[in-house]
Amino acid sequence: MSTTQTEPEPITGSFEAADSGLKRRLSLTQLLLLGVSAQIGSGWLFGVLAAAGVAGPAAILSWIIASVLVFLIALTYLELGAMLPRSGAIVRYTYLTHGSLSGWIIGWAYWLSVVSIPPIEAEATLTYLGGRFPQLHLLTRVDGVDVLSWPVGILAGFVLMLLFFALNFFGARFLAESNRWVTLWKIALPTLTFIFLFFILKGSNFTSYGGFAPLGVPPIFHAIATTGIIFSLLGFRQALDYGGEARNPQRNVPLATIGSIAIPAVIYTLLQVAFIGALNWKDMGLAPGSWEKLVNGGWADGPLFHALDSANMAALAALGVFLLIDAAVSPLATGWVYLGTGARTGYGLGVHRNIPKVFTRNNRFGIPWVPLVVSAVVGCVFFVPAPSWYQLVGFISSAAVLTYIMGGAGLPVLRRTAPHLKRPFLLKGYKFWSPVSFLAAVLILYWSGFSTLANVITATFIGLPFFTAYYAWKMKWMNAVASIAISLVFFVAWIWVAAAGGWVLTTNGEQRAGGWSFPVYYAAFCVLVVGFCVAVWATCGPEGKRHVKANWWLIWLLLASLLVGYLGEYGPMDVPALGFPWGMGVEVLVGIVAYIWAIRTGFATEEILDIVAADDAETARAAGAAAS
């Protein structure tokens, strides 16, 4: 066998080599615009009305508070993103710090959140167009809310999903280049909109009709999680998810992340101010001060367009025409970016072997095409149970926020398990900022309210049997009989509890008639989840037990948060057992316990050891080359 090679073979492990098929072509500007484009989508078209409907004029504070919290959450990811730029990064960090079971739960929740964003963006486009052109028959009214009609509206949504797929299939560079000019348009038009709306601003809208906070202080926080505010501001993750395809990722990923938070935060806050000032109660068909009825009013199908149109000024009417064009452009651009994110999330799950390896295959344009197809198909399913932007946005926001707890929990673990990895961005004072980042995400989760939490946690845990049926069996943690038995029993019992309990998939956020009382439902909920983890632990070998042990903090956080959510200000109780701000205080305590538990049970996983070994080998090779 010949040993006279002119080029040394790369010394990398299987996980470290996984991104080698991806093409590093994205510049700083392209990364930044991907993040901005992901945030300035349907949120700016509908979020300002939804937020005002929950918090009144105080929704302005909701945007400011949310922007600060998102920045705190992002702080830990600046170090992680620069140190470990990977495609599908958000789901992959959990595997590096807490193993495969936690990684699967977080990855599943994240994937659910991102694959549901393209359909909500398609819904936004069709809602705006359907409201302006009723002859298209895109919308129908159900319980006072405009939803996509069947078959015209929903089939039109399928066509838009096909468009998103085509734009992603031909490569990240094609996606980024097509996104560049669209994003510049998306920045310019919201800016012009709030400037023009200031000309018709009415000061009385901020102080009359119940004052600046007519619905009280608690709705200010509730609006953050449920009305599209957090949904609109979490797009900073695009720079992380496309990190494996970025040029100079150690520099560009942190810079793009910071920029993609700051730009939308300023635009959205000013838009909220302008929209509240421009409210015309008579034109909406509502009594002045009917903040809680805004979603059912005459402006719900196109808030900003109606605000401009109601002024009866030629210049504003002209801008309204461009706004209708943007109602197609902005959500569609966000939709195609997030479908690409869904593909890279599936790719990340495939790299860590939670799903078949076929999900890591790239087409000739360097795109993981199998998860792209799956993400597009599953995204279409969301049109059926939630055919309205207002119905789907809370679920997406909370599922996404759940995954962001891992930045705060993961950074301290990686400081301990991989201390010598290169850190182009080093977060100073991480022992303070990591728990702050973690608790910021935990609080947003609590503010989403019990109904949304029940739906999100139910959807998250329904992924557990897929873990045992495929990964645990394939890794030989348990035999085939045990994996199939545990998977089937849990799956059937979980569907039964969700249906019989009556607390999930309700249209009005309340319990269905005939459902179980909360104590019975919650007890069954906990017994099933804890029982599943105990069964996996009991039937697994030492390696599987290690991964289950590193997952208990996450189980604690989700189950305890569901209970606090029920008892708290945003639960279904007429008189909350944990009123404001006591519920927030208890949730913080739950979060502190989870954080301490998480950083103590994190361990040096196979994946991080593989990455560290590859890094050490490359360092040794470089030193040897320099010495020679």
ABEGO torsion letter per residue (X at the ends): XBABBABBBBBBBAAAAAAAABBBABBAAAAAAAAAAAABBAAAAAAAAAAAAAAEAAAAAAAAAAAAAAAAAAAAAAAAAAABBBBGAAAAAAAAAAEAAAAAAAAAAAAAAAAAAAAAAAAAAAAAAAAABAAAGABBBBGGBBBBBOAAAAAAAAAAAAAAAAAAAAEAAAAAAAAAAAAAAAAAAAAAAAAAAAAABBAAAAABGGEABAAEAAAAAAAAAAAGAAAAAAAAAAAAAAAAABBGAAAAAAAAAAAAAAAAAAAAAAAAAAAAAABBAAAAGBBBGBAAAAAABAAAABAAAAAAAAAGBAAAAAAAAAAAAAAAAAAAAAAAAAAAAAAAAAAAAAAAGABBAAAABBBAAGBBAAAAAAAAAAAAAAAAABABAAAAAAAAAAAAAAAAAAAAAAAAAAAAABAABBBABBBBGAAAAAAAAAAAAAAAAAAAEAAAAAAAAAAAAAAAAAAAAAAAAAAGABBAAAAAAAAAAAAAAAAAAAAAAGABGBAAGBBBBGBBBAAAAAAAAAAAAAAAAAAAAAABBAAAAAAAAAAAAAAAAAAAAAAAAAABAABABABBABBOAAAAAAAAAAAAAAAAAAAAABBBBAAAAAAAAAAAAAAAAAAAAAAX
